[in-house]
Amino acid sequence: MCRPENKTILSNGIRVITRNMPHSCSVSMGIWVKAGTRDESQEENGLSHFVEHMLFKGTSNRSSFQIAKEFDAMGGNSNAFTSMEATCYHTKVITSHIKTAADLLFDIFLNSIFDIEEIEKERPVIIQEIGMIEDSPEDYIHLLSGQSFFKNNPLGFSVLGTRSNVINFKPEKVKEFFNRLYQPSRIVISVAGNIEHDYILDIIRPVFESYENTSFLPERITPDTQNGVNVFDKDLEQVHICALFKGLSLIDERRYAFSLINTMFGGNMSSRLFQEIREKRGLAYSVYSFISSFTDTGMFGAFAAVDPGNALDAAALILKEIKKFKKYAIDDQELKDAVEYTKGCLLLASESTDNQMFRQAQNEINFGRPIPLHEITAKIESVTKDEVYDLANLLFDSDNLSLTVLGPVSDKKQFMDVVNSQ
């Protein structure tokens, strides 16, 4: 069983969190920055992601090839990602390589040079990445539905940015953006695996303690969500349907009931939505519900991809199942099964050093403290049927519905009629 987390705050505000997992042969380390797409203006959209790419493109000590070669030589893996609210640079290696991996990770984070030639070479790479999203209808509809739901708020932006922005980002703007957002007070270094806290501190402190805060980000604006029907006509084999409702924030005390609603409604193979649309009617291969939560807001969504001839029926069935979930009480067994499924997913994930590293960093960023697994499982087990029922009726308000449709469809009115008939 994992030992409790250890935490040290460096003099400049950087937080170092470790978890010793003595039976693991690997270590996962991540440098997290509490800054992402929602911290961009419209003209800056895509810069967080662009910076993420550039940190692997050469430092004052290593070329981009040397960075790739040294990571590969350790036999582990390294990567990075940008989200709406955070950016993370992470690596996983066998325990004996952690000092070498840390040196490499710290070098790209602190000493990247943002070479002009590398910036020019990376533009078409990111534009290809944008094209990949647009060529994947399931990914693309999630982007389109988020834009429709959050409108002009940065939460509705694409993490990748726009083609126009990516083409026109000036090298000095990329570096300025990095310097402005990557402040010690917003940095969490999270490590999980077969390591000791003091050993990790001895590696981190000499490198990061002199890193100074120089600026502060503006306050994030909580968006007003938008309802309505949005149809995007595109020549595809299937029609992709995404229904969104306003959800809960990451820190809302009702998040445990919210998670169980998702599980029961469309979160696994025995869920209501999966059984109704795929198993009983055979309308879709891919059908599910999902949650996207942020520090101050969130959304609940349901997705299905169907034959164009079944699109209206599938949209009506999604909305019908939502209406049924509000109207009819769940039974004891359904709630119990959802509780056990949710706990099982959580506990199985806890065996991974990557997942532990991710979880403890997110807890620190969002809550400022570790949240033990036993606390989470106790909260999940304490959720009542009445809490689920009350929350479902609060969230699944038809006045807050945003329905997005992507595929060979052009008649928006037909889908509006489906929404109005529910």
C-alpha positions as CSV (number, residue, x, y, z in Angstrom):
1,M,0.0,0.0,0.0
2,C,1.3,3.5,-0.8
3,R,2.6,5.6,2.1
4,P,1.1,9.0,2.6
5,E,2.3,11.9,0.5
6,N,5.1,14.2,1.6
7,K,5.0,17.9,0.7
8,T,7.6,20.7,0.8
9,I,7.1,24.3,-0.3
10,L,10.3,25.9,-1.6
11,S,11.1,29.5,-0.7
12,N,9.8,30.7,-4.0
13,G,6.5,28.9,-3.6
14,I,7.1,25.8,-5.8
15,R,5.4,22.8,-4.2
16,V,7.1,19.5,-4.3
17,I,4.9,16.4,-3.6
18,T,6.1,12.8,-3.4
19,R,4.5,9.5,-2.7
20,N,6.6,6.5,-1.9
21,M,5.4,3.3,-3.6
22,P,8.0,0.8,-2.3
23,H,6.9,-2.2,-4.4
24,S,7.1,-0.3,-7.7
25,C,10.2,-0.5,-10.0
26,S,9.4,2.8,-11.7
27,V,9.1,6.5,-10.9
28,S,6.8,9.0,-12.5
29,M,7.7,12.7,-12.3
30,G,5.7,15.6,-13.6
31,I,6.2,19.4,-13.6
32,W,2.8,21.0,-13.5
33,V,2.0,24.6,-14.3
34,K,-1.4,26.0,-13.3
35,A,-1.8,27.7,-16.6
36,G,-3.5,26.6,-19.8
37,T,-5.9,27.5,-22.6
38,R,-8.3,29.4,-20.4
39,D,-5.5,31.9,-19.5
40,E,-5.2,33.0,-23.1
41,S,-6.8,35.9,-25.0
42,Q,-8.4,35.2,-28.4
43,E,-5.2,36.5,-30.1
44,E,-3.1,34.2,-27.8
45,N,-5.2,31.1,-28.3
46,G,-2.8,28.2,-28.9
47,L,0.2,29.7,-27.2
48,S,0.1,27.4,-24.2
49,H,0.2,24.4,-26.5
50,F,2.9,26.0,-28.7
51,V,5.1,26.6,-25.7
52,E,4.6,22.9,-24.7
53,H,5.9,21.8,-28.0
54,M,8.9,24.2,-28.0
55,L,10.2,23.0,-24.6
56,F,11.3,19.8,-26.4
57,K,13.1,21.7,-29.2
58,G,16.4,22.6,-27.7
59,T,18.0,24.1,-24.6
60,S,21.2,25.9,-23.9
61,N,22.7,22.5,-23.1
62,R,21.0,20.1,-25.5
63,S,19.7,20.0,-29.1
64,S,16.2,18.7,-29.8
65,F,17.8,15.5,-31.1
66,Q,19.8,15.1,-27.9
67,I,16.7,15.5,-25.8
68,A,14.9,12.8,-27.7
69,K,17.9,10.5,-27.7
70,E,18.5,10.8,-24.0
71,F,14.9,10.2,-23.1
72,D,14.8,7.2,-25.4
73,A,18.1,5.8,-24.0
74,M,16.5,5.4,-20.5
75,G,13.8,3.1,-21.9
76,G,11.0,4.9,-20.2
77,N,8.6,7.5,-21.7
78,S,8.3,11.2,-21.7
79,N,5.5,13.5,-22.9
80,A,3.6,16.7,-22.2
81,F,0.1,17.9,-22.5
82,T,-1.8,21.1,-22.4
83,S,-5.3,21.4,-20.9
84,M,-7.7,24.2,-20.3
85,E,-6.3,24.9,-16.8
86,A,-2.9,23.3,-16.6
87,T,0.2,22.2,-18.6
88,C,2.3,19.2,-17.6
89,Y,5.7,17.9,-18.6
90,H,6.2,14.3,-17.3
91,T,8.4,11.3,-17.5
92,K,8.3,7.7,-16.3
93,V,11.5,5.7,-15.9
94,I,12.9,2.8,-13.8
95,T,14.0,3.9,-10.4
96,S,17.7,3.8,-11.2
97,H,17.3,6.4,-13.9
98,I,15.3,9.0,-12.0
99,K,18.2,11.4,-11.4
100,T,19.1,11.4,-15.1
101,A,15.5,11.8,-16.1
102,A,15.0,14.6,-13.7
103,D,18.1,16.5,-15.0
104,L,16.7,16.2,-18.5
105,L,13.2,17.3,-17.5
106,F,14.5,20.2,-15.5
107,D,16.7,21.3,-18.4
108,I,13.9,21.5,-20.9
109,F,11.7,23.3,-18.4
110,L,14.2,25.9,-17.3
111,N,16.7,26.3,-20.2
112,S,14.7,26.1,-23.4
113,I,16.0,28.7,-25.9
114,F,12.9,29.0,-28.2
115,D,15.1,28.9,-31.3
116,I,13.6,30.8,-34.3
117,E,14.3,28.0,-36.7
118,E,12.7,25.4,-34.5
119,I,9.7,27.7,-34.0
120,E,9.3,27.9,-37.8
121,K,9.6,24.1,-38.2
122,E,7.0,23.5,-35.5
123,R,4.3,25.7,-37.0
124,P,3.3,23.2,-39.7
125,V,3.5,20.3,-37.2
126,I,0.9,22.0,-35.0
127,I,-1.2,22.9,-38.1
128,Q,-1.2,19.1,-39.0
129,E,-2.3,18.4,-35.4
130,I,-5.3,20.8,-35.9
131,G,-6.1,18.9,-39.2
132,M,-6.0,15.6,-37.3
133,I,-8.7,16.8,-34.9
134,E,-10.8,18.0,-37.8
135,D,-10.4,14.7,-39.6
136,S,-11.6,12.8,-36.5
137,P,-15.3,13.5,-36.2
138,E,-15.6,12.3,-32.6
139,D,-12.8,14.6,-31.5
140,Y,-14.1,17.4,-33.7
141,I,-17.6,17.4,-32.4
142,H,-16.3,17.7,-28.8
143,L,-14.5,20.8,-29.9
144,L,-17.5,22.2,-31.7
145,S,-19.9,21.5,-28.9
146,G,-17.5,23.1,-26.4
147,Q,-17.3,26.2,-28.6
148,S,-21.1,26.4,-28.8
149,F,-21.6,25.8,-25.1
150,F,-19.0,28.3,-23.8
151,K,-19.2,30.7,-26.7
152,N,-16.4,33.4,-26.5
153,N,-15.0,32.3,-23.1
154,P,-11.6,30.7,-23.3
155,L,-13.1,27.4,-22.1
156,G,-14.6,27.3,-25.6
157,F,-11.3,27.7,-27.3
158,S,-9.3,24.9,-28.9
159,V,-6.3,23.9,-26.9
160,L,-4.4,23.7,-30.2
161,G,-5.4,27.3,-31.2
162,T,-6.3,28.4,-34.7
163,R,-4.4,28.0,-37.9
164,S,-4.2,31.8,-38.3
165,N,-2.8,32.2,-34.8
166,V,-0.2,29.4,-35.1
167,I,1.0,30.9,-38.4
168,N,1.4,34.4,-37.0
169,F,2.9,33.8,-33.5
170,K,6.1,35.8,-33.3
171,P,9.1,34.1,-31.6
172,E,9.3,36.9,-29.0
173,K,5.6,36.5,-28.2
174,V,6.1,32.7,-27.6
175,K,8.9,33.3,-25.2
176,E,7.1,36.3,-23.5
177,F,4.1,34.1,-22.9
178,F,6.2,31.4,-21.4
179,N,7.9,33.9,-19.0
180,R,4.6,35.4,-18.0
181,L,2.7,32.2,-17.3
182,Y,5.4,29.9,-15.9
183,Q,5.7,31.3,-12.4
184,P,7.0,29.4,-9.4
185,S,3.8,30.1,-7.4
186,R,1.9,28.2,-10.1
187,I,4.3,25.2,-10.3
188,V,3.8,21.8,-8.6
189,I,6.4,19.1,-9.0
190,S,4.8,15.7,-8.4
191,V,6.7,12.4,-8.0
192,A,5.4,8.9,-7.3
193,G,7.3,5.6,-7.2
194,N,10.0,3.8,-5.3
195,I,11.7,6.9,-4.0
196,E,12.2,8.9,-0.8
197,H,11.1,12.5,-0.4
198,D,14.4,13.8,0.9
199,Y,16.2,12.3,-2.1
200,I,13.9,14.0,-4.6
201,L,14.2,17.3,-2.7
202,D,18.0,17.1,-2.9
203,I,17.6,16.8,-6.7
204,I,15.0,19.6,-7.1
205,R,16.0,22.2,-4.6
206,P,19.4,23.3,-6.1
207,V,17.8,23.7,-9.5
208,F,14.5,25.3,-8.7
209,E,15.0,27.4,-5.6
210,S,16.4,30.4,-7.4
211,Y,13.5,30.5,-9.9
212,E,11.8,33.8,-9.2
213,N,8.2,35.0,-9.5
214,T,8.0,37.9,-11.9
215,S,4.3,38.4,-12.8
216,F,0.8,37.3,-12.1
217,L,-2.0,36.1,-14.3
218,P,-5.4,37.9,-14.6
219,E,-8.4,36.4,-12.9
220,R,-10.2,33.6,-14.9
221,I,-13.7,34.5,-16.0
222,T,-16.5,32.0,-15.3
223,P,-18.5,31.6,-18.5
224,D,-22.2,31.8,-19.0
225,T,-23.3,28.6,-20.8
226,Q,-25.4,28.7,-24.0
227,N,-28.3,26.6,-25.0
228,G,-29.6,25.9,-28.4
229,V,-29.2,23.6,-31.4
230,N,-26.1,23.8,-33.6
231,V,-25.8,21.8,-36.8
232,F,-22.5,21.4,-38.8
233,D,-23.0,19.9,-42.3
234,K,-20.0,17.8,-43.3
235,D,-19.6,14.9,-45.7
236,L,-19.1,12.0,-43.3
237,E,-20.3,8.3,-43.0
238,Q,-22.0,9.0,-39.7
239,V,-23.9,11.7,-37.9
240,H,-22.2,12.6,-34.6
241,I,-24.5,13.9,-31.8
242,C,-23.4,15.6,-28.6
243,A,-25.8,16.9,-26.0
244,L,-24.5,19.1,-23.2
245,F,-25.8,20.4,-19.9
246,K,-24.2,22.6,-17.4
247,G,-22.3,20.4,-14.8
248,L,-20.4,20.9,-11.6
249,S,-17.0,22.3,-10.8
250,L,-14.1,20.1,-9.8
251,I,-14.4,21.3,-6.2
252,D,-18.2,21.1,-5.8
253,E,-19.1,18.9,-2.8
254,R,-21.7,17.2,-4.9
255,R,-19.1,15.9,-7.4
256,Y,-19.4,12.3,-6.0
257,A,-23.1,12.1,-6.8
258,F,-22.3,13.7,-10.2
259,S,-19.8,11.0,-11.0
260,L,-22.3,8.3,-10.1
261,I,-24.9,9.9,-12.3
262,N,-22.5,9.7,-15.2
263,T,-21.7,6.1,-14.5
264,M,-25.4,5.1,-14.3
265,F,-26.5,7.2,-17.3
266,G,-23.8,6.3,-19.8
267,G,-20.4,5.7,-18.2
268,N,-20.1,1.9,-18.8
269,M,-21.5,-1.0,-20.7
270,S,-24.4,-1.6,-18.3
271,S,-25.4,2.0,-18.3
272,R,-28.9,3.2,-19.4
273,L,-27.7,5.0,-22.5
274,F,-25.4,2.2,-23.7
275,Q,-28.1,-0.4,-23.2
276,E,-30.9,1.5,-24.8
277,I,-29.1,2.8,-27.9
278,R,-26.5,0.1,-28.6
279,E,-27.7,-3.2,-27.0
280,K,-31.4,-2.9,-27.4
281,R,-31.6,-1.0,-30.7
282,G,-28.2,-1.5,-32.4
283,L,-28.1,2.2,-33.5
284,A,-24.5,3.0,-32.5
285,Y,-21.2,1.4,-31.9
286,S,-19.9,4.4,-29.9
287,V,-22.3,5.8,-27.3
288,Y,-21.5,7.2,-23.9
289,S,-21.8,10.0,-21.4
290,F,-19.0,12.1,-20.0
291,I,-18.1,14.8,-17.5
292,S,-15.7,17.8,-18.1
293,S,-15.1,19.8,-14.9
294,F,-13.1,22.9,-14.2
295,T,-12.3,24.8,-11.1
296,D,-15.4,27.0,-11.3
297,T,-17.8,25.3,-13.7
298,G,-18.3,22.1,-15.7
299,M,-20.5,20.2,-18.2
300,F,-22.2,16.9,-18.5
301,G,-22.4,15.4,-22.0
302,A,-23.9,12.5,-24.0
303,F,-22.4,11.4,-27.3
304,A,-23.5,9.0,-30.1
305,A,-22.3,8.3,-33.6
306,V,-25.0,6.8,-35.9
307,D,-26.1,6.2,-39.5
308,P,-27.6,9.4,-41.0
309,G,-30.9,7.7,-41.3
310,N,-31.0,7.2,-37.5
311,A,-29.8,10.6,-36.4
312,L,-33.1,12.1,-35.4
313,D,-34.2,8.9,-33.6
314,A,-30.8,8.7,-31.7
315,A,-31.0,12.4,-30.7
316,A,-34.6,11.8,-29.4
317,L,-33.5,8.7,-27.5
318,I,-30.6,10.5,-25.8
319,L,-33.0,13.2,-24.6
320,K,-35.7,10.7,-23.7
321,E,-33.2,8.8,-21.4
322,I,-32.2,12.1,-19.8
323,K,-35.9,12.8,-19.1
324,K,-36.4,9.3,-17.7
325,F,-33.4,9.7,-15.4
326,K,-35.0,12.8,-14.0
327,K,-38.4,11.3,-13.6
328,Y,-37.9,7.8,-12.3
329,A,-36.0,7.0,-9.1
330,I,-33.0,4.7,-9.4
331,D,-33.2,1.5,-7.4
332,D,-30.8,0.4,-4.7
333,Q,-29.0,-2.2,-6.9
334,E,-28.3,0.3,-9.6
335,L,-26.8,2.8,-7.2
336,K,-24.8,0.0,-5.5
337,D,-23.4,-1.2,-8.8
338,A,-22.4,2.3,-9.8
339,V,-20.7,2.8,-6.4
340,E,-18.7,-0.4,-6.8
341,Y,-17.8,0.4,-10.4
342,T,-16.5,3.9,-9.5
343,K,-14.6,2.6,-6.5
344,G,-13.0,-0.2,-8.6
345,C,-11.8,2.2,-11.3
346,L,-10.3,4.5,-8.7
347,L,-8.5,1.8,-6.7
348,L,-7.2,0.0,-9.8
349,A,-5.8,3.2,-11.1
350,S,-4.0,3.8,-7.8
351,E,-1.6,1.0,-8.6
352,S,0.0,3.1,-11.4
353,T,2.8,5.5,-10.6
354,D,1.6,7.7,-13.4
355,N,-1.9,7.9,-12.0
356,Q,-0.6,8.6,-8.5
357,M,1.6,11.3,-9.8
358,F,-1.3,12.9,-11.7
359,R,-3.8,12.6,-8.9
360,Q,-1.6,14.1,-6.2
361,A,-0.7,17.1,-8.4
362,Q,-4.3,17.7,-9.3
363,N,-5.4,17.5,-5.7
364,E,-2.7,20.1,-4.8
365,I,-3.6,22.4,-7.6
366,N,-7.4,22.2,-7.0
367,F,-7.7,21.6,-3.2
368,G,-4.3,22.5,-1.8
369,R,-4.1,19.2,0.1
370,P,-3.9,15.5,-0.5
371,I,-7.2,13.7,-0.6
372,P,-6.7,10.1,0.6
373,L,-8.4,7.3,-1.3
374,H,-10.3,6.2,1.8
375,E,-11.8,9.7,2.0
376,I,-13.0,9.5,-1.6
377,T,-14.4,6.0,-1.4
378,A,-16.2,6.9,1.8
379,K,-17.8,9.9,0.1
380,I,-18.8,7.8,-2.9
381,E,-20.4,5.2,-0.6
382,S,-22.3,7.9,1.3
383,V,-24.2,9.2,-1.8
384,T,-27.9,8.5,-1.5
385,K,-30.6,8.0,-4.1
386,D,-32.3,11.3,-3.1
387,E,-29.0,13.1,-3.7
388,V,-28.7,11.6,-7.1
389,Y,-32.3,12.4,-8.0
390,D,-32.2,16.0,-6.7
391,L,-28.9,16.7,-8.6
392,A,-30.2,15.1,-11.8
393,N,-33.3,17.3,-11.7
394,L,-31.2,20.4,-11.1
395,L,-28.7,19.8,-13.9
396,F,-30.8,18.2,-16.6
397,D,-32.9,21.3,-17.3
398,S,-34.0,21.4,-20.9
399,D,-33.6,25.2,-20.8
400,N,-29.8,24.6,-20.4
401,L,-29.5,22.0,-23.2
402,S,-27.0,22.6,-26.0
403,L,-27.3,20.0,-28.8
404,T,-24.5,19.8,-31.4
405,V,-24.8,17.7,-34.6
406,L,-22.0,17.0,-37.1
407,G,-22.3,15.1,-40.3
408,P,-24.3,15.0,-43.6
409,V,-27.2,17.0,-42.2
410,S,-28.5,20.4,-43.1
411,D,-32.0,20.7,-41.6
412,K,-31.5,22.3,-38.2
413,K,-35.2,22.6,-37.7
414,Q,-35.7,18.8,-37.5
415,F,-33.3,18.6,-34.5
416,M,-34.9,21.7,-33.0
417,D,-38.3,19.9,-33.2
418,V,-36.7,16.9,-31.4
419,V,-35.5,19.1,-28.6
420,N,-38.8,20.9,-28.3
421,S,-40.8,17.7,-28.2
422,Q,-39.1,16.4,-25.1
